[in-house]
Amino acid sequence: MTTTTTKPLTGRRKEAVARVRLVAGTGQTLVLHAFQALTVANLSDKIDVHARVAGGGLTGQAGAIRMGVARALVRQDEALKALLGREGFLTRDSRMKERKKYGQPGARKRFQFSKR
């Protein structure tokens, strides 16, 4: 297993997009949810993660980083694909906010009906 990915990998969730690069290090992390893939692969104390995230909120960004880390781990070691796939780290969560429709106050909300 190599220590550094050469090219950043992309992870996505909702509107958030994360560019993730793994580097050999001490494994100091800030957000638990984002680095679950490292914990499952028993590499949390050996790898540092450099991530640049844009869009979405905190939960979406953490999910995007989690997917990017999982993809980077699979690129380094193909044997982890089955384990991380089973845990659902390689599946993109495509749920997004529905767009607002024109002429209405929201995506699903309609103006109040008035018979008279």
Stockholm file with secondary structure:
# STOCKHOLM 1.0

chainA/1-116         MTTTTTKPLTGRRKEAVARVRLVAGTGQTLVLHAFQALTVANLSDKIDVHARVAGGGLTGQAGAIRMGVARALVRQDEALKALLGREGFLTRDSRMKERKKYGQPGARKRFQFSKR
#=GR chainA/1-116 SS CCSSCSSCEEEEETTEEEEEEEEESCCCCSCTGGGHHHHHTTCTTTEEEEEEEESSCHHHHHHHHHHHHHHHHHHHCTTHHHHHHHHTTTSCBCCCCCCCCTTSSSSSCCCCCCCC
#=GC SS_cons         CCSSCSSCEEEEETTEEEEEEEEESCCCCSCTGGGHHHHHTTCTTTEEEEEEEESSCHHHHHHHHHHHHHHHHHHHCTTHHHHHHHHTTTSCBCCCCCCCCTTSSSSSCCCCCCCC
//
